[in-house]
Amino acid sequence: MGAALLISSCSGESGGTASPAPSTAPASSSAATQPSPSPSPSTSAAPSSSAAAESESTGGDAVERYEAFMHAAGRQDLATVCEIAGPAAKKAEDEGMGPCEKTMPMAFQLISPAQKKALQTATVDRSKIKEGAKRVEIPARAVKASVKFTDSDLGDAVMENRGGTWYVVD
């Protein structure tokens, strides 16, 4: 039950809207044209932007982002958990739960020390996910960790690409 509460205990108040801005290519190229001594950084920024655009369509970033969410939960990193799960948390808050910053510490207490440690290094078996261009479903059974998590412990997660960044939405 512990980790399944993580997603529903968070709030979207901490946002996540600033994250997509660094991946926009026009900002990188316009900044590079003004100062003449920085053509090298602009060339290195362009491949990063195109690499990010390519990975958006694969769902690979979604899995990496969900793994970052699990690792943060294991460390009890409130800011990271609430940021990644912002849309799901906002939904839960709208349904009567408090903001993530208040409810998440209580949810952390429901996760055993062994589960917290396991979450810090947990990975996702990509062969068990359902992948789309903008939506990736990650069933609890896809999570590989040193401790066995049941569906009621962890729950399934749905990641959605919003503005170039993946978020837990359900």
Beta strands, then each sheet from edge to edge (+ up, - down):
strand 1: 123-124
strand 2: 130-131
strand 3: 135-138
strand 4: 143-144
strand 5: 157-162
strand 6: 165-168
sheet 1: 1+ 4-
sheet 2: 2+ 3- 5+ 6-
end
